[in-house]
């Protein structure tokens, strides 16, 4: 955005045209992301609801059967790899989309070139475009209530690790009671 603005805008008329085109492009991008969210919010929710328990139980099986023969151990590792890949695909790309949307606004606001050299009309157009870029809630959601972002992914991973630790702890307690 910074390079494009510096290259295109040499006078006030070009700057006004740049902001008008940018607002139109941003509106189309926002509509596309909202449509993407409408399409995927239930799909992503159900997929994550299936992937997380499957990953936990496959990891539990693999850890508790680590002394088993390879023909029993390898399928569990393959399923773990598939679950991790599925979780990665379902969460990381929407989180990157959300991050890029926020980074665009930050880059625009830190670019001094569009704020200083031109008159009040360009400054007003820049403010309007800046307000168009402020979308903290824009991205792919889980059934409309949780935006897929990096903190949410870390929370998922933390909860899955805690659940796996509890499963393993309870299985060790069961073995101690049996012996």
Secondary structure, DSSP 8 states (H G I E B T S, - for coil): -HHHHHHH-SSHHHHHHHHHHHHHHHHHHHHHHHHHHHHHHHHHHHHHHHHHHHHHHHHHHHHHTTTS-HHHHHHHHHHHHHHHHHHHHHHHHHHHHHHHHHHHHHHHHH-THHHHSS-HHHHHHHHHHHHHH--TT-S-EETTTEE--HHHHHHHHHHHHHHHHHHHHHHHHHHHHH-
